[in-house]
Each structure stands twice: as structure tokens, then as C-alpha cells.
Amino acid sequence: MARTLVLRPAAKINLTLRVGPARGDGYHDVRTLMQSVAVMDTLTVTARRGPFALHASGAGVPTDDTNLVSRAAAALWRALGRDGPPRDAHLKLVKQIPIAAGLGGGSADAAAALVGLNTIWEARRSPQQLATIGATLGSDVPFFLQGGTALASGRGEEVYPVDDASRFGVVIVKPSFGVATADAYRWLDEDRAAAVDPGLPGADAPARDLDIGWKVGPIALVNDLQGPVARRHAEIREIVDALRQAGARAAAMTGSGSAVFGLFAEANAPRAARRLQRPTWLVLVSRTLTRREASRRIGL
């Protein structure tokens, strides 16, 4: 009988994202505080003899070797010293995490694939070994193999777990457009090279301090990519303002966008989400996840 695992990889938001100058390899050094949230894809992993297969549902989701799930399978297969393309696994991916939104859905799916395939292939690789493989696939993948609240640096692949943040309700608003990560970083570099006045329309509002339950005290929610993206897409600022007017304790774009999140008392998030309905906005009600909750959802 085929062995089947059902995994629920969770999205992330960036509570903070500070970006250094471009490096020689084309990447940027970042310092970010990431947080798991309860918006989840579903990845079903089944041991089945024969060629590797991936089926995916969701608009714009590829099923070829450009999908991070397929790339994760190939990377783990190679790490096990096995020849040829991966085989003996059938994966079904149901997308709920919006794509091109800065929520890390592709990386979350890759992390879940590594965990699931590690089990059905009886590879016995540790989470640390899986994270090393994951870092070759995408900067965020190692975070999703831990989840909860964590600091990350380097390209984002150096992950340092910290105490879980307090529980918040989270309202995520995704406009009708997406943002490619490469575009967001290019716009940041262009604005910095042009010494764009931070007071120009679309620039970031002053960072807001938020008490997330850390012993070190409140943090300032700030995203260095938000200003450059908002200068090209003014709707980002509109969404941030709408979330604040709906009662968010703080609101910011996550990652390279285009999704924007607001943090609320958990009981207040559904009512705020109803106020934020627009024909062109996808509005999701969620909450923060602890490290234990996030890691259990992907089988760790």
C-alpha cells in the first residue's frame, strides 16, 4: 500500500526587512525578522513506484522542473547519491498562498517537499542537512524548516530562531498585481543610485513601534523595499493606509510584495477584513503561528 503524507506549509510575513547594498554575486545582504502565519498550501506526498510526478492546482503554478517542489526533489535525490531523475514519489500541490506576493509560498512548498520526501525515501537526513540543501533552492527555504519567529541574515539563508512573538490576528491584502523579487531589489538599487528623496510620494511612512512580546522591547516595523515598490505601485500605500484605518496596530508590505499585512488583536481581525473588501483586493484573515505549530504542519 502506498504511504501518504499530507503536509500544510505555512506562509511568512517579514516584520522587518533591512537591505544592504548589492553584493558582487548580485544578491543583497539582508537583516529580517520573519514570522509564520496561518495561510497554508497543501502538499500531499505519496510513495509510488515509477517516475517522479507533480500535479498542482492554482492559476499560474507550473508543474515542470521550474517549480521549487520539483527542484527540491531533484536536489534531495542528488544529495542522496542517486543517479538519474528522482522517482518513486507522487506529489499533489494545492495552492492557497498567493504567488508573487512576498509570502514565501514557493519556498514553503520546497521545504515541505524536502521533509516529505526525506520520509518516504527513508533518507534520514536531519533538519539541518535539509536546510543546507534548501539554501541552494531559495534564500527563504531554511526559515520554513524552522518556522515561528526568526531572525535571518546573509541572503536570508542564515536563520536564528528567537522567542515566538505574541499571538496576533493578521489580515493580508493582496492587490491584483504581483511583484517579482528581482524587480523590487532593482528598484531599490535604482532609487538609491538616484538618491530619491524619501519624502516623495510613495515613500515609507515612519516606522511604527510594536510590542510583539520580546524581552528586548518593541520593534519598529520597517521594510526597505516598500518605498521603491510603492513608488511604482501607489496601491501599496493605499492598502497600508486602509489597514491602519481599519485598526491595525501596525501595517507594512511583506518581503518584496505585493501583499501587505496588518497586525490586529486576534478577535478584531475578521471585522477589519470585512471593512477592507474591494473588488480588486484578495483579503485573507489569518494569525501568527508558533514555531511548534509551523514545524508540525510540515511534518517536523
N, C-alpha and C positions, 0 to 999 in steps of 0.2 A: 504494500500500500504506500502511496506517495506521502511523504512528510510535508506538511504545510505550516508555514509561519505567517501570521498576519501582524504587520508592524505599522505603527502610526507615527511617522516622522513629523515633528513639530516645527513650525516656523520660528524665526527670531526677529527681534527688533534691536536696533542699536540705540541704547540710551545715550551714549556719547560716541562721537566719531571725529577724531582729530587726525588730519592727514598731513604728512611731511612732504617735502619736495620729491619730484620724480627721481628714482634711482637709475643707475646705469643699465639695469636689466629691464627698464620700462615700468616696473612696479613702483608703488609708493609705500613708504613706511607708515603704518597707522597705529594709533592707540585707540582702542574702542572698548566699551562696556556693553556686552551683548546679553540679551535676555530671551529665554524661550517663552513662547506664547502658544495658547491652545487653538491654533489654526493648523490643521493637520492633513497631510496626504495619507493614503492607504497603500501600502506595498505588500502584496501577497507573494510569498516566496515558496515555491513548491519544488521538491526534489523529483525530477523526472528524467529518465534516461533519454539521451538524444541531444541534438544541438541546443545551445542556449537560445531562449526566446524571451522577448519583452513585448508585452501588449500594454498600451497606455490609453487612457481616456482623458479628454480635455483639449480645448482648442489650442493649436499651435505647439503641442507636445510631440517631439519626434520620438520614433521608436527604433531608429538606427543607431550606429555607433557614435553619434554626436550627443546622445542622451547620457547624462552623467551616471545613470544607473548602469547602462551598458559599459561605460568606461570603467566604472568601479569593478564590475565583474571581470573585465579583461585584466585590470591591474592586480586584483587579488589572485587570479588564475596564474599570472606570470610570477607573482611573488611566491607561489607555492611550487614553482619549478615545473609546472605542467606545460606540455607542448601544445601548439595549435590554438585555435579559438576556444573560449570557455564552452562548457557543455554540461549536461545533466542538471539543468535548472530552468524552470519556467517562472517568469515574474510578471505580475499584473500590477500596474500603477494607476491609481485613481487620484487625479489631481484636484485638490481643494485650495492649495496655497497659490495665490495669483502669481503669474510669471512676470518677469521684468519689473518687479515691484520693490526690490531691496529686502525681501523677506527670507531669502536663502532657501527657497523651496528645492531647487536643484541639488544644492549641497546637502540638504537634509535627506533627500531621497538617496543620494550616493552613500551617505553614512549608514542609513538603514540597510541598503543593499549589501554593504560590507559586513554588517553584523549578521544579516540573514544568511548570506552565502557562506560566511565563516562557519555557521552552524550546520547547514545541510551538506556542505562539502567536508565536514569534520576536520576543518583546517587547524583548529585550536590556536589561533592567533589571539594574543592579548589585545585589550582595547588600545594600549599604547602602540602596539605594532600596527593595528588597523588605522590609527591616527597618522602614523608615518606614511602609510600608503595613501590615506585620504588627502594628505597635504599635497600630493602630486596631482590631485584631481581638481582641487579648488581651495582657495585660502580659508574658506569658512568650514570646510568639512570636518577638521579636527574639533571645532566647537560642538558640532552636532553629536559627536561621540561622547560628549560630557553633558551638555545642556545646562539648564538652570541659569545662573548668573555667573558671568566670567569676564575677566579682562583678557584682551588679545592684543598682540603687538607683532612686529615684523610686517609681513604681508597680511597678517591676520591669523596665520597658522600657529603662532606661539600662544598657547591658551593657558590661562592661570585661573582656576576656579576660585571663587570668593564666596562669602556667605550669601545664601539666597536672599534676594530682595523681598521686601514685604509684598503681600498679595495685593494686586491691583486689578481692577477691571480695565480692559484695553479695547478701545474702539479703533479699528483700522479702516481707513478710507483710501481706496484705490481709484484714481481717475481713469478715464477711458484710454489714456495713452500709457505706454511703458517707457522706461529709460534704460538704455544699455549701459552697463557698468563702465565700459571703455569711454563712452561719451561723457559721462559725468566727471570722470577724472580728467579728461581732455579739457572740458570746460573750466574746471578748477585751475588747471595749468595756464590756460589762456587768460583767465581773469587775473591771476597772479602776475603773469608776464605784462599785462596791460595796466597793472596797478589800479584795478577797478575800485572806485570809491565805495566802501561798504555801506554808505548812506543812500546809494542809488536804489530805485525801485527794484524789488525782488530780493534785496539783501536780507540777511537774517535779522530777526528781532533779537534784542538782548536775551542771552541765555537765562533760563529760569531755574532757580534752585529748587530741588525736590528732595524730600526726605524719603529714601527708599528702605530705611531700616538699617542702614550701615552704622557700625560703631564709629566710623570716621566722620559721620555727619552728612548733611545734604550734599548732593552733587548738582552740577549745572548741566542740564540737557542742552547739548550743542552738537551740530553736525556741520562740518566744514564743507560738505558737498551740497548742503541745502541752498545756500545763496546762489552758487553757479547754476544749479538746476532750476531754481525759481526764476532766475533772470531769463531763462529760455522758455519756461512754462509757468506763467503767472498763476496758474490754478493751484500750484503747490502752496503759495502764500494764502490763497483763498481758503484752502482746506485747513491749514494751520489755524487761521483766524476763526473759522467756523467751529472747530473743535474747542478752542478756548471759550468761545461764546456759549457753547453747549455745556460748559462747566468743567472742562478738562483741567486737572491740576497742572499739567504740562503737555505740550504737543510739539512734535518735530517729525521731519521726514526720517525714514529709516534707510540706512545704507545709502545706495546710490539712487533710491527712489524707484518708482514714482509713488509708492504708498506712504501715507502719513499716519501716525498713530497719536492717540491721546490717552493719557492715564487718568483713571477715574476711581473713586470708591466703587467697589465691585457692584454694589446694589444700584448704582446710578448709571452704569454703562448702557443697559438696554434702553432706558428712556432717552439718553443722549443720542444713541444710534437712530432712534425713530425721528428725532429732530433733524438729523443730518441727511435724510434721504433726498437724493437728487437723481434725475433721470440718467445722468452720465457717471454717477459715482457708485462703486461697489462698496457697501458698508458692512463690515464684519464685527460682531461682538465677540470678545474673547477675554482671556485673563492670563496673568503670568503663571508660569509653571516652575516648580522647584526642580532642582537637579534630579532628584529621585523620580519625580513624575515624568520628566522628559526622557530620561535614560530608560525607564521601564517601558515606555511606549515604542522604543526601537529594539527592545529585547535584551537590554543590558541589565 
